[in-house]
Structure formats: structure tokens, C-alpha cells
């Protein structure tokens, strides 16, 4: 947990304690809590939208781990593997059904 997250948690805890002890009204508590949570969201959005830049000398496979596309590792190859898995599963199920049907009829 980072320093700003610890500070935000401490602020929320202090705010909750002030409300529970009757130091502030419920409406004031809710308004201040909304402001704190909005500030947290802005901080999180700011850090998520600005990722660290990639080093220039990374090999292609290392860049793939950082979300950079590498030939043959994109969505298209995953779709092909899913289709292949689906076809193999259907073929295995059909073969098992065929074997069960022949076993019941006494031909196997």
C-alpha cells in the first residue's frame, strides 16, 4: 500500500470516528466522504492512464509481456485455438456416442 493510500485510509477512519462520536452531522460526514473517495478515484485514474514507458532494447517476447503485440500472439491465434478445441471436443463426444451406440447394439 502506498503512502497516499495509507493517508486516505487514515482520513476516512478519522472521518468515521468523528461522525460516530457526534462531532459532525451525517450530511457533513457523507459530503466529506464523497470528496475523499472522489480524490482517490482521480488519483487511481491518473496512475492507470499513464503507464511506465517500455525500455527501448527489449526483445519481442519481453515486449509481449508488456502488452505490445508480437506476430502470432494476437487475438487471431487465440480464436483459432478455441475453434480447434471446440472441434476436437465435438469429435470426441461424437466418437464416444458412436461407440456407446454400437456397444448397446452388440456390434462391438
Buried (B, 14 or more C-beta within 10 A) or exposed (E): EEEEEEEBEEBBEEBEEBBEEEEBEEEEBEEBBEEBEEEBEEBEEEEEEEEEEEEEEEEEEEBBEEEEEEEEEEEEEEEEEEEEEEEEEEEEEEEEEEEEEEEEEEEE
